[in-house]
């Protein structure tokens, strides 16, 4: 994996520059997670499973980023299981 700061749930790059950090309950930034996975101090989808996250990632990358299904699957299965949320 590259050295970009990444959401520890979905693997999306996160940064202050992107303005996509999640938020704590008090509204402060949660730098370990993106705004799509973590808001107001909790996960936006607390029942999400590892398999569900991998599938969501594959679907997003093929539909929105132009990845082939094979490449999206390879990347998602390599990165997501190693993130803190899924260990």
PDB file of N, CA, C and O in Angstrom:
ATOM      1  N   UNK A   1       0.850  -1.166   0.000  1.00  0.00           N
ATOM      2  CA  UNK A   1       0.000   0.000   0.000  1.00  0.00           C
ATOM      3  C   UNK A   1       0.900   1.235   0.000  1.00  0.00           C
ATOM      4  O   UNK A   1       1.995   1.209   0.563  1.00  0.00           O
ATOM      5  N   UNK A   2       0.445   2.302  -0.624  1.00  0.00           N
ATOM      6  CA  UNK A   2       1.231   3.525  -0.672  1.00  0.00           C
ATOM      7  C   UNK A   2       1.217   4.211   0.699  1.00  0.00           C
ATOM      8  O   UNK A   2       0.614   3.708   1.647  1.00  0.00           O
ATOM      9  N   UNK A   3       1.878   5.349   0.790  1.00  0.00           N
ATOM     10  CA  UNK A   3       1.992   6.014   2.086  1.00  0.00           C
ATOM     11  C   UNK A   3       0.940   7.096   2.327  1.00  0.00           C
ATOM     12  O   UNK A   3       1.093   7.901   3.246  1.00  0.00           O
ATOM     13  N   UNK A   4      -0.110   7.134   1.532  1.00  0.00           N
ATOM     14  CA  UNK A   4      -1.193   8.091   1.749  1.00  0.00           C
ATOM     15  C   UNK A   4      -1.925   7.762   3.044  1.00  0.00           C
ATOM     16  O   UNK A   4      -2.048   6.598   3.426  1.00  0.00           O
ATOM     17  N   UNK A   5      -2.407   8.802   3.708  1.00  0.00           N
ATOM     18  CA  UNK A   5      -3.275   8.604   4.860  1.00  0.00           C
ATOM     19  C   UNK A   5      -4.598   8.069   4.330  1.00  0.00           C
ATOM     20  O   UNK A   5      -5.162   8.638   3.395  1.00  0.00           O
ATOM     21  N   UNK A   6      -5.098   6.992   4.907  1.00  0.00           N
ATOM     22  CA  UNK A   6      -6.305   6.340   4.401  1.00  0.00           C
ATOM     23  C   UNK A   6      -7.317   6.106   5.506  1.00  0.00           C
ATOM     24  O   UNK A   6      -6.965   5.906   6.669  1.00  0.00           O
ATOM     25  N   UNK A   7      -8.577   6.138   5.117  1.00  0.00           N
ATOM     26  CA  UNK A   7      -9.656   5.770   6.019  1.00  0.00           C
ATOM     27  C   UNK A   7      -9.414   4.337   6.475  1.00  0.00           C
ATOM     28  O   UNK A   7      -9.148   3.452   5.661  1.00  0.00           O
ATOM     29  N   UNK A   8      -9.508   4.117   7.775  1.00  0.00           N
ATOM     30  CA  UNK A   8      -9.242   2.797   8.325  1.00  0.00           C
ATOM     31  C   UNK A   8     -10.476   1.897   8.322  1.00  0.00           C
ATOM     32  O   UNK A   8     -10.536   0.893   9.031  1.00  0.00           O
ATOM     33  N   UNK A   9     -11.452   2.281   7.509  1.00  0.00           N
ATOM     34  CA  UNK A   9     -12.632   1.455   7.285  1.00  0.00           C
ATOM     35  C   UNK A   9     -12.738   1.055   5.814  1.00  0.00           C
ATOM     36  O   UNK A   9     -12.901  -0.123   5.496  1.00  0.00           O
ATOM     37  N   UNK A  10     -12.644   2.053   4.910  1.00  0.00           N
ATOM     38  CA  UNK A  10     -12.843   1.765   3.476  1.00  0.00           C
ATOM     39  C   UNK A  10     -11.576   1.887   2.623  1.00  0.00           C
ATOM     40  O   UNK A  10     -11.542   1.390   1.497  1.00  0.00           O
ATOM     41  N   UNK A  11     -10.539   2.542   3.147  1.00  0.00           N
ATOM     42  CA  UNK A  11      -9.293   2.677   2.395  1.00  0.00           C
ATOM     43  C   UNK A  11      -9.194   3.927   1.542  1.00  0.00           C
ATOM     44  O   UNK A  11      -8.176   4.138   0.883  1.00  0.00           O
ATOM     45  N   UNK A  12     -10.221   4.761   1.536  1.00  0.00           N
ATOM     46  CA  UNK A  12     -10.186   5.991   0.748  1.00  0.00           C
ATOM     47  C   UNK A  12      -9.096   6.915   1.292  1.00  0.00           C
ATOM     48  O   UNK A  12      -8.926   7.016   2.507  1.00  0.00           O
ATOM     49  N   UNK A  13      -8.353   7.590   0.405  1.00  0.00           N
ATOM     50  CA  UNK A  13      -7.410   8.594   0.898  1.00  0.00           C
ATOM     51  C   UNK A  13      -8.166   9.699   1.637  1.00  0.00           C
ATOM     52  O   UNK A  13      -9.214  10.156   1.180  1.00  0.00           O
ATOM     53  N   UNK A  14      -7.623  10.125   2.786  1.00  0.00           N
ATOM     54  CA  UNK A  14      -8.219  11.202   3.572  1.00  0.00           C
ATOM     55  C   UNK A  14      -7.155  12.244   3.880  1.00  0.00           C
ATOM     56  O   UNK A  14      -5.978  11.921   4.039  1.00  0.00           O
ATOM     57  N   UNK A  15      -7.582  13.492   3.961  1.00  0.00           N
ATOM     58  CA  UNK A  15      -6.660  14.565   4.333  1.00  0.00           C
ATOM     59  C   UNK A  15      -7.449  15.833   4.626  1.00  0.00           C
ATOM     60  O   UNK A  15      -8.610  15.976   4.244  1.00  0.00           O
ATOM     61  N   UNK A  16      -6.778  16.745   5.318  1.00  0.00           N
ATOM     62  CA  UNK A  16      -7.377  18.055   5.562  1.00  0.00           C
ATOM     63  C   UNK A  16      -7.577  18.766   4.229  1.00  0.00           C
ATOM     64  O   UNK A  16      -8.563  19.480   4.044  1.00  0.00           O
ATOM     65  N   UNK A  17      -6.652  18.574   3.312  1.00  0.00           N
ATOM     66  CA  UNK A  17      -6.760  19.192   1.981  1.00  0.00           C
ATOM     67  C   UNK A  17      -8.027  18.741   1.263  1.00  0.00           C
ATOM     68  O   UNK A  17      -8.715  19.553   0.645  1.00  0.00           O
ATOM     69  N   UNK A  18      -8.334  17.457   1.342  1.00  0.00           N
ATOM     70  CA  UNK A  18      -9.552  16.934   0.713  1.00  0.00           C
ATOM     71  C   UNK A  18     -10.798  17.346   1.503  1.00  0.00           C
ATOM     72  O   UNK A  18     -11.897  17.395   0.950  1.00  0.00           O
ATOM     73  N   UNK A  19     -10.625  17.639   2.790  1.00  0.00           N
ATOM     74  CA  UNK A  19     -11.759  18.004   3.630  1.00  0.00           C
ATOM     75  C   UNK A  19     -12.717  16.859   3.840  1.00  0.00           C
ATOM     76  O   UNK A  19     -13.927  17.061   3.947  1.00  0.00           O
ATOM     77  N   UNK A  20     -12.171  15.637   3.899  1.00  0.00           N
ATOM     78  CA  UNK A  20     -13.056  14.474   3.969  1.00  0.00           C
ATOM     79  C   UNK A  20     -12.846  13.608   5.207  1.00  0.00           C
ATOM     80  O   UNK A  20     -13.163  12.419   5.197  1.00  0.00           O
ATOM     81  N   UNK A  21     -12.310  14.205   6.278  1.00  0.00           N
ATOM     82  CA  UNK A  21     -12.210  13.455   7.526  1.00  0.00           C
ATOM     83  C   UNK A  21     -13.601  13.222   8.097  1.00  0.00           C
ATOM     84  O   UNK A  21     -14.524  14.006   7.875  1.00  0.00           O
ATOM     85  N   UNK A  22     -13.728  12.126   8.839  1.00  0.00           N
ATOM     86  CA  UNK A  22     -14.941  11.889   9.596  1.00  0.00           C
ATOM     87  C   UNK A  22     -15.013  12.874  10.752  1.00  0.00           C
ATOM     88  O   UNK A  22     -14.131  13.719  10.908  1.00  0.00           O
ATOM     89  N   UNK A  23     -16.061  12.770  11.565  1.00  0.00           N
ATOM     90  CA  UNK A  23     -16.214  13.687  12.687  1.00  0.00           C
ATOM     91  C   UNK A  23     -16.516  12.939  13.985  1.00  0.00           C
ATOM     92  O   UNK A  23     -17.184  11.905  13.998  1.00  0.00           O
ATOM     93  N   UNK A  24     -15.999  13.504  15.073  1.00  0.00           N
ATOM     94  CA  UNK A  24     -16.315  13.014  16.410  1.00  0.00           C
ATOM     95  C   UNK A  24     -17.669  13.591  16.822  1.00  0.00           C
ATOM     96  O   UNK A  24     -18.218  14.446  16.128  1.00  0.00           O
ATOM     97  N   UNK A  25     -18.203  13.128  17.944  1.00  0.00           N
ATOM     98  CA  UNK A  25     -19.505  13.589  18.423  1.00  0.00           C
ATOM     99  C   UNK A  25     -19.533  15.097  18.655  1.00  0.00           C
ATOM    100  O   UNK A  25     -20.582  15.726  18.511  1.00  0.00           O
ATOM    101  N   UNK A  26     -18.384  15.684  19.015  1.00  0.00           N
ATOM    102  CA  UNK A  26     -18.322  17.126  19.261  1.00  0.00           C
ATOM    103  C   UNK A  26     -18.048  17.932  17.989  1.00  0.00           C
ATOM    104  O   UNK A  26     -17.879  19.150  18.047  1.00  0.00           O
ATOM    105  N   UNK A  27     -18.004  17.254  16.850  1.00  0.00           N
ATOM    106  CA  UNK A  27     -17.773  17.924  15.575  1.00  0.00           C
ATOM    107  C   UNK A  27     -16.311  18.039  15.174  1.00  0.00           C
ATOM    108  O   UNK A  27     -16.007  18.483  14.067  1.00  0.00           O
ATOM    109  N   UNK A  28     -15.410  17.648  16.053  1.00  0.00           N
ATOM    110  CA  UNK A  28     -13.988  17.710  15.716  1.00  0.00           C
ATOM    111  C   UNK A  28     -13.641  16.618  14.703  1.00  0.00           C
ATOM    112  O   UNK A  28     -14.331  15.602  14.619  1.00  0.00           O
ATOM    113  N   UNK A  29     -12.572  16.831  13.936  1.00  0.00           N
ATOM    114  CA  UNK A  29     -12.202  15.849  12.915  1.00  0.00           C
ATOM    115  C   UNK A  29     -11.762  14.517  13.522  1.00  0.00           C
ATOM    116  O   UNK A  29     -11.091  14.474  14.553  1.00  0.00           O
ATOM    117  N   UNK A  30     -12.151  13.453  12.866  1.00  0.00           N
ATOM    118  CA  UNK A  30     -11.688  12.097  13.186  1.00  0.00           C
ATOM    119  C   UNK A  30     -10.784  11.695  12.029  1.00  0.00           C
ATOM    120  O   UNK A  30     -11.265  11.247  10.988  1.00  0.00           O
ATOM    121  N   UNK A  31      -9.484  11.853  12.207  1.00  0.00           N
ATOM    122  CA  UNK A  31      -8.533  11.691  11.109  1.00  0.00           C
ATOM    123  C   UNK A  31      -8.307  10.241  10.687  1.00  0.00           C
ATOM    124  O   UNK A  31      -7.682   9.994   9.656  1.00  0.00           O
ATOM    125  N   UNK A  32      -8.795   9.294  11.451  1.00  0.00           N
ATOM    126  CA  UNK A  32      -8.610   7.891  11.104  1.00  0.00           C
ATOM    127  C   UNK A  32      -9.648   7.346  10.132  1.00  0.00           C
ATOM    128  O   UNK A  32      -9.491   6.250   9.594  1.00  0.00           O
ATOM    129  N   UNK A  33     -10.707   8.118   9.911  1.00  0.00           N
ATOM    130  CA  UNK A  33     -11.799   7.639   9.073  1.00  0.00           C
ATOM    131  C   UNK A  33     -12.326   8.758   8.184  1.00  0.00           C
ATOM    132  O   UNK A  33     -12.187   9.936   8.512  1.00  0.00           O
ATOM    133  N   UNK A  34     -12.931   8.386   7.057  1.00  0.00           N
ATOM    134  CA  UNK A  34     -13.493   9.373   6.129  1.00  0.00           C
ATOM    135  C   UNK A  34     -14.914   9.748   6.545  1.00  0.00           C
ATOM    136  O   UNK A  34     -15.536   9.095   7.383  1.00  0.00           O
ATOM    137  N   UNK A  35     -15.400  10.814   5.935  1.00  0.00           N
ATOM    138  CA  UNK A  35     -16.743  11.322   6.239  1.00  0.00           C
ATOM    139  C   UNK A  35     -17.855  10.363   5.831  1.00  0.00           C
ATOM    140  O   UNK A  35     -18.973  10.461   6.337  1.00  0.00           O
ATOM    141  N   UNK A  36     -17.562   9.453   4.935  1.00  0.00           N
ATOM    142  CA  UNK A  36     -18.583   8.508   4.486  1.00  0.00           C
ATOM    143  C   UNK A  36     -18.729   7.330   5.444  1.00  0.00           C
ATOM    144  O   UNK A  36     -19.789   6.709   5.518  1.00  0.00           O
ATOM    145  N   UNK A  37     -17.659   7.026   6.175  1.00  0.00           N
ATOM    146  CA  UNK A  37     -17.667   5.883   7.089  1.00  0.00           C
ATOM    147  C   UNK A  37     -17.930   6.262   8.542  1.00  0.00           C
ATOM    148  O   UNK A  37     -18.435   5.447   9.314  1.00  0.00           O
ATOM    149  N   UNK A  38     -17.586   7.508   8.923  1.00  0.00           N
ATOM    150  CA  UNK A  38     -17.618   7.873  10.341  1.00  0.00           C
ATOM    151  C   UNK A  38     -18.118   9.303  10.511  1.00  0.00           C
ATOM    152  O   UNK A  38     -17.490  10.243  10.024  1.00  0.00           O
ATOM    153  N   UNK A  39     -19.246   9.471  11.200  1.00  0.00           N
ATOM    154  CA  UNK A  39     -19.819  10.802  11.448  1.00  0.00           C
ATOM    155  C   UNK A  39     -20.374  10.864  12.868  1.00  0.00           C
ATOM    156  O   UNK A  39     -20.914   9.889  13.389  1.00  0.00           O
ATOM    157  N   UNK A  40     -20.227  12.021  13.467  1.00  0.00           N
ATOM    158  CA  UNK A  40     -20.801  12.264  14.796  1.00  0.00           C
ATOM    159  C   UNK A  40     -20.376  11.225  15.839  1.00  0.00           C
ATOM    160  O   UNK A  40     -21.156  10.858  16.718  1.00  0.00           O
ATOM    161  N   UNK A  41     -19.133  10.759  15.728  1.00  0.00           N
ATOM    162  CA  UNK A  41     -18.590   9.843  16.727  1.00  0.00           C
ATOM    163  C   UNK A  41     -18.897   8.374  16.523  1.00  0.00           C
ATOM    164  O   UNK A  41     -18.621   7.565  17.409  1.00  0.00           O
ATOM    165  N   UNK A  42     -19.461   8.003  15.378  1.00  0.00           N
ATOM    166  CA  UNK A  42     -19.771   6.597  15.146  1.00  0.00           C
ATOM    167  C   UNK A  42     -19.761   6.244  13.669  1.00  0.00           C
ATOM    168  O   UNK A  42     -19.773   7.118  12.802  1.00  0.00           O
ATOM    169  N   UNK A  43     -19.740   4.968  13.408  1.00  0.00           N
ATOM    170  CA  UNK A  43     -19.757   4.506  12.014  1.00  0.00           C
ATOM    171  C   UNK A  43     -21.124   4.771  11.390  1.00  0.00           C
ATOM    172  O   UNK A  43     -22.155   4.581  12.033  1.00  0.00           O
ATOM    173  N   UNK A  44     -21.124   5.206  10.149  1.00  0.00           N
ATOM    174  CA  UNK A  44     -22.376   5.477   9.450  1.00  0.00           C
ATOM    175  C   UNK A  44     -23.131   4.194   9.157  1.00  0.00           C
ATOM    176  O   UNK A  44     -24.355   4.205   9.020  1.00  0.00           O
ATOM    177  N   UNK A  45     -22.411   3.095   9.061  1.00  0.00           N
ATOM    178  CA  UNK A  45     -23.030   1.791   8.851  1.00  0.00           C
ATOM    179  C   UNK A  45     -22.405   0.822   9.860  1.00  0.00           C
ATOM    180  O   UNK A  45     -21.514   0.048   9.511  1.00  0.00           O
ATOM    181  N   UNK A  46     -22.873   0.867  11.112  1.00  0.00           N
ATOM    182  CA  UNK A  46     -22.241   0.062  12.159  1.00  0.00           C
ATOM    183  C   UNK A  46     -22.358  -1.445  11.955  1.00  0.00           C
ATOM    184  O   UNK A  46     -21.583  -2.205  12.536  1.00  0.00           O
ATOM    185  N   UNK A  47     -23.297  -1.882  11.155  1.00  0.00           N
ATOM    186  CA  UNK A  47     -23.473  -3.316  10.918  1.00  0.00           C
ATOM    187  C   UNK A  47     -22.711  -3.805   9.681  1.00  0.00           C
ATOM    188  O   UNK A  47     -22.808  -4.975   9.311  1.00  0.00           O
ATOM    189  N   UNK A  48     -21.959  -2.911   9.050  1.00  0.00           N
ATOM    190  CA  UNK A  48     -21.182  -3.260   7.850  1.00  0.00           C
ATOM    191  C   UNK A  48     -20.227  -4.407   8.174  1.00  0.00           C
ATOM    192  O   UNK A  48     -19.565  -4.391   9.212  1.00  0.00           O
ATOM    193  N   UNK A  49     -20.155  -5.385   7.301  1.00  0.00           N
ATOM    194  CA  UNK A  49     -19.209  -6.484   7.457  1.00  0.00           C
ATOM    195  C   UNK A  49     -18.006  -6.236   6.558  1.00  0.00           C
ATOM    196  O   UNK A  49     -18.058  -5.409   5.648  1.00  0.00           O
ATOM    197  N   UNK A  50     -16.939  -6.949   6.815  1.00  0.00           N
ATOM    198  CA  UNK A  50     -15.760  -6.852   5.960  1.00  0.00           C
ATOM    199  C   UNK A  50     -16.123  -7.207   4.522  1.00  0.00           C
ATOM    200  O   UNK A  50     -15.756  -6.484   3.596  1.00  0.00           O
ATOM    201  N   UNK A  51     -16.831  -8.297   4.330  1.00  0.00           N
ATOM    202  CA  UNK A  51     -17.226  -8.703   2.973  1.00  0.00           C
ATOM    203  C   UNK A  51     -18.097  -7.648   2.302  1.00  0.00           C
ATOM    204  O   UNK A  51     -17.957  -7.391   1.107  1.00  0.00           O
ATOM    205  N   UNK A  52     -18.989  -7.041   3.066  1.00  0.00           N
ATOM    206  CA  UNK A  52     -19.844  -5.993   2.525  1.00  0.00           C
ATOM    207  C   UNK A  52     -19.045  -4.765   2.113  1.00  0.00           C
ATOM    208  O   UNK A  52     -19.325  -4.151   1.084  1.00  0.00           O
ATOM    209  N   UNK A  53     -18.047  -4.407   2.922  1.00  0.00           N
ATOM    210  CA  UNK A  53     -17.206  -3.255   2.589  1.00  0.00           C
ATOM    211  C   UNK A  53     -16.390  -3.534   1.333  1.00  0.00           C
ATOM    212  O   UNK A  53     -16.262  -2.664   0.471  1.00  0.00           O
ATOM    213  N   UNK A  54     -15.846  -4.719   1.225  1.00  0.00           N
ATOM    214  CA  UNK A  54     -15.074  -5.077   0.026  1.00  0.00           C
ATOM    215  C   UNK A  54     -15.969  -4.988  -1.208  1.00  0.00           C
ATOM    216  O   UNK A  54     -15.562  -4.437  -2.231  1.00  0.00           O
ATOM    217  N   UNK A  55     -17.174  -5.523  -1.118  1.00  0.00           N
ATOM    218  CA  UNK A  55     -18.084  -5.493  -2.267  1.00  0.00           C
ATOM    219  C   UNK A  55     -18.485  -4.061  -2.615  1.00  0.00           C
ATOM    220  O   UNK A  55     -18.550  -3.710  -3.793  1.00  0.00           O
ATOM    221  N   UNK A  56     -18.753  -3.235  -1.610  1.00  0.00           N
ATOM    222  CA  UNK A  56     -19.091  -1.829  -1.856  1.00  0.00           C
ATOM    223  C   UNK A  56     -17.943  -1.114  -2.558  1.00  0.00           C
ATOM    224  O   UNK A  56     -18.164  -0.320  -3.472  1.00  0.00           O
ATOM    225  N   UNK A  57     -16.726  -1.399  -2.130  1.00  0.00           N
ATOM    226  CA  UNK A  57     -15.549  -0.785  -2.736  1.00  0.00           C
ATOM    227  C   UNK A  57     -15.407  -1.201  -4.196  1.00  0.00           C
ATOM    228  O   UNK A  57     -15.144  -0.365  -5.061  1.00  0.00           O
ATOM    229  N   UNK A  58     -15.579  -2.473  -4.465  1.00  0.00           N
ATOM    230  CA  UNK A  58     -15.498  -2.978  -5.844  1.00  0.00           C
ATOM    231  C   UNK A  58     -16.557  -2.304  -6.709  1.00  0.00           C
ATOM    232  O   UNK A  58     -16.266  -1.835  -7.809  1.00  0.00           O
ATOM    233  N   UNK A  59     -17.773  -2.261  -6.209  1.00  0.00           N
ATOM    234  CA  UNK A  59     -18.869  -1.642  -6.966  1.00  0.00           C
ATOM    235  C   UNK A  59     -18.580  -0.165  -7.244  1.00  0.00           C
ATOM    236  O   UNK A  59     -18.804   0.312  -8.357  1.00  0.00           O
ATOM    237  N   UNK A  60     -18.082   0.560  -6.234  1.00  0.00           N
ATOM    238  CA  UNK A  60     -17.786   1.980  -6.407  1.00  0.00           C
ATOM    239  C   UNK A  60     -16.671   2.194  -7.438  1.00  0.00           C
ATOM    240  O   UNK A  60     -16.788   3.046  -8.319  1.00  0.00           O
ATOM    241  N   UNK A  61     -15.607   1.426  -7.322  1.00  0.00           N
ATOM    242  CA  UNK A  61     -14.471   1.617  -8.235  1.00  0.00           C
ATOM    243  C   UNK A  61     -14.823   1.278  -9.677  1.00  0.00           C
ATOM    244  O   UNK A  61     -14.340   1.934 -10.599  1.00  0.00           O
ATOM    245  N   UNK A  62     -15.650   0.274  -9.882  1.00  0.00           N
ATOM    246  CA  UNK A  62     -16.020  -0.074 -11.263  1.00  0.00           C
ATOM    247  C   UNK A  62     -17.021   0.925 -11.833  1.00  0.00           C
ATOM    248  O   UNK A  62     -16.939   1.276 -13.010  1.00  0.00           O
ATOM    249  N   UNK A  63     -17.963   1.386 -11.016  1.00  0.00           N
ATOM    250  CA  UNK A  63     -18.997   2.304 -11.503  1.00  0.00           C
ATOM    251  C   UNK A  63     -18.517   3.742 -11.654  1.00  0.00           C
ATOM    252  O   UNK A  63     -18.979   4.461 -12.540  1.00  0.00           O
ATOM    253  N   UNK A  64     -17.588   4.166 -10.793  1.00  0.00           N
ATOM    254  CA  UNK A  64     -17.222   5.583 -10.747  1.00  0.00           C
ATOM    255  C   UNK A  64     -15.787   5.920 -11.126  1.00  0.00           C
ATOM    256  O   UNK A  64     -15.499   7.054 -11.507  1.00  0.00           O
ATOM    257  N   UNK A  65     -14.898   4.962 -11.029  1.00  0.00           N
ATOM    258  CA  UNK A  65     -13.485   5.266 -11.246  1.00  0.00           C
ATOM    259  C   UNK A  65     -12.882   4.575 -12.459  1.00  0.00           C
ATOM    260  O   UNK A  65     -11.697   4.749 -12.743  1.00  0.00           O
ATOM    261  N   UNK A  66     -13.675   3.800 -13.173  1.00  0.00           N
ATOM    262  CA  UNK A  66     -13.205   3.172 -14.402  1.00  0.00           C
ATOM    263  C   UNK A  66     -12.329   1.944 -14.228  1.00  0.00           C
ATOM    264  O   UNK A  66     -11.670   1.518 -15.177  1.00  0.00           O
ATOM    265  N   UNK A  67     -12.309   1.365 -13.031  1.00  0.00           N
ATOM    266  CA  UNK A  67     -11.535   0.154 -12.800  1.00  0.00           C
ATOM    267  C   UNK A  67     -12.250  -1.051 -13.397  1.00  0.00           C
ATOM    268  O   UNK A  67     -13.479  -1.098 -13.430  1.00  0.00           O
ATOM    269  N   UNK A  68     -11.483  -2.015 -13.865  1.00  0.00           N
ATOM    270  CA  UNK A  68     -12.088  -3.290 -14.243  1.00  0.00           C
ATOM    271  C   UNK A  68     -12.500  -3.995 -12.961  1.00  0.00           C
ATOM    272  O   UNK A  68     -11.948  -3.719 -11.896  1.00  0.00           O
ATOM    273  N   UNK A  69     -13.453  -4.889 -13.053  1.00  0.00           N
ATOM    274  CA  UNK A  69     -13.904  -5.639 -11.882  1.00  0.00           C
ATOM    275  C   UNK A  69     -12.746  -6.421 -11.272  1.00  0.00           C
ATOM    276  O   UNK A  69     -12.621  -6.505 -10.051  1.00  0.00           O
ATOM    277  N   UNK A  70     -11.907  -6.988 -12.120  1.00  0.00           N
ATOM    278  CA  UNK A  70     -10.768  -7.771 -11.640  1.00  0.00           C
ATOM    279  C   UNK A  70      -9.787  -6.899 -10.841  1.00  0.00           C
ATOM    280  O   UNK A  70      -9.357  -7.284  -9.754  1.00  0.00           O
ATOM    281  N   UNK A  71      -9.440  -5.737 -11.378  1.00  0.00           N
ATOM    282  CA  UNK A  71      -8.493  -4.851 -10.695  1.00  0.00           C
ATOM    283  C   UNK A  71      -9.103  -4.299  -9.405  1.00  0.00           C
ATOM    284  O   UNK A  71      -8.422  -4.232  -8.381  1.00  0.00           O
ATOM    285  N   UNK A  72     -10.373  -3.905  -9.444  1.00  0.00           N
ATOM    286  CA  UNK A  72     -11.042  -3.393  -8.247  1.00  0.00           C
ATOM    287  C   UNK A  72     -11.099  -4.465  -7.162  1.00  0.00           C
ATOM    288  O   UNK A  72     -10.894  -4.166  -5.985  1.00  0.00           O
ATOM    289  N   UNK A  73     -11.373  -5.693  -7.543  1.00  0.00           N
ATOM    290  CA  UNK A  73     -11.421  -6.794  -6.597  1.00  0.00           C
ATOM    291  C   UNK A  73     -10.050  -7.055  -5.987  1.00  0.00           C
ATOM    292  O   UNK A  73      -9.926  -7.256  -4.779  1.00  0.00           O
ATOM    293  N   UNK A  74      -9.038  -7.049  -6.820  1.00  0.00           N
ATOM    294  CA  UNK A  74      -7.667  -7.270  -6.346  1.00  0.00           C
ATOM    295  C   UNK A  74      -7.272  -6.197  -5.326  1.00  0.00           C
ATOM    296  O   UNK A  74      -6.759  -6.513  -4.252  1.00  0.00           O
ATOM    297  N   UNK A  75      -7.514  -4.936  -5.669  1.00  0.00           N
ATOM    298  CA  UNK A  75      -7.139  -3.834  -4.777  1.00  0.00           C
ATOM    299  C   UNK A  75      -7.944  -3.866  -3.478  1.00  0.00           C
ATOM    300  O   UNK A  75      -7.375  -3.719  -2.397  1.00  0.00           O
ATOM    301  N   UNK A  76      -9.241  -4.053  -3.570  1.00  0.00           N
ATOM    302  CA  UNK A  76     -10.098  -4.050  -2.382  1.00  0.00           C
ATOM    303  C   UNK A  76      -9.746  -5.192  -1.438  1.00  0.00           C
ATOM    304  O   UNK A  76      -9.681  -5.005  -0.223  1.00  0.00           O
ATOM    305  N   UNK A  77      -9.521  -6.360  -1.993  1.00  0.00           N
ATOM    306  CA  UNK A  77      -9.195  -7.516  -1.161  1.00  0.00           C
ATOM    307  C   UNK A  77      -7.793  -7.441  -0.575  1.00  0.00           C
ATOM    308  O   UNK A  77      -7.503  -8.098   0.425  1.00  0.00           O
ATOM    309  N   UNK A  78      -6.925  -6.651  -1.187  1.00  0.00           N
ATOM    310  CA  UNK A  78      -5.574  -6.472  -0.664  1.00  0.00           C
ATOM    311  C   UNK A  78      -5.552  -5.426   0.448  1.00  0.00           C
ATOM    312  O   UNK A  78      -4.879  -5.620   1.460  1.00  0.00           O
ATOM    313  N   UNK A  79      -6.272  -4.330   0.276  1.00  0.00           N
ATOM    314  CA  UNK A  79      -6.185  -3.186   1.191  1.00  0.00           C
ATOM    315  C   UNK A  79      -7.150  -3.281   2.369  1.00  0.00           C
ATOM    316  O   UNK A  79      -6.727  -3.154   3.519  1.00  0.00           O
ATOM    317  N   UNK A  80      -8.406  -3.495   2.113  1.00  0.00           N
ATOM    318  CA  UNK A  80      -9.436  -3.354   3.149  1.00  0.00           C
ATOM    319  C   UNK A  80      -9.258  -4.300   4.340  1.00  0.00           C
ATOM    320  O   UNK A  80      -9.386  -3.847   5.478  1.00  0.00           O
ATOM    321  N   UNK A  81      -8.972  -5.576   4.139  1.00  0.00           N
ATOM    322  CA  UNK A  81      -8.826  -6.454   5.311  1.00  0.00           C
ATOM    323  C   UNK A  81      -7.691  -6.059   6.259  1.00  0.00           C
ATOM    324  O   UNK A  81      -7.676  -6.494   7.411  1.00  0.00           O
ATOM    325  N   UNK A  82      -6.748  -5.247   5.795  1.00  0.00           N
ATOM    326  CA  UNK A  82      -5.616  -4.838   6.637  1.00  0.00           C
ATOM    327  C   UNK A  82      -5.867  -3.540   7.400  1.00  0.00           C
ATOM    328  O   UNK A  82      -5.011  -3.102   8.168  1.00  0.00           O
ATOM    329  N   UNK A  83      -7.023  -2.925   7.197  1.00  0.00           N
ATOM    330  CA  UNK A  83      -7.344  -1.682   7.883  1.00  0.00           C
ATOM    331  C   UNK A  83      -7.782  -1.934   9.329  1.00  0.00           C
ATOM    332  O   UNK A  83      -8.282  -3.011   9.655  1.00  0.00           O
ATOM    333  N   UNK A  84      -7.588  -0.933  10.191  1.00  0.00           N
ATOM    334  CA  UNK A  84      -7.831  -1.098  11.625  1.00  0.00           C
ATOM    335  C   UNK A  84      -9.243  -1.575  11.955  1.00  0.00           C
ATOM    336  O   UNK A  84      -9.414  -2.394  12.858  1.00  0.00           O
ATOM    337  N   UNK A  85     -10.246  -1.089  11.254  1.00  0.00           N
ATOM    338  CA  UNK A  85     -11.617  -1.494  11.575  1.00  0.00           C
ATOM    339  C   UNK A  85     -11.818  -2.990  11.435  1.00  0.00           C
ATOM    340  O   UNK A  85     -12.647  -3.564  12.141  1.00  0.00           O
ATOM    341  N   UNK A  86     -11.093  -3.628  10.555  1.00  0.00           N
ATOM    342  CA  UNK A  86     -11.362  -5.022  10.203  1.00  0.00           C
ATOM    343  C   UNK A  86     -10.392  -5.999  10.851  1.00  0.00           C
ATOM    344  O   UNK A  86     -10.493  -7.203  10.616  1.00  0.00           O
ATOM    345  N   UNK A  87      -9.465  -5.518  11.653  1.00  0.00           N
ATOM    346  CA  UNK A  87      -8.496  -6.429  12.317  1.00  0.00           C
ATOM    347  C   UNK A  87      -9.064  -6.997  13.580  1.00  0.00           C
ATOM    348  O   UNK A  87      -8.396  -7.774  14.262  1.00  0.00           O
TER     349      UNK A  87
END
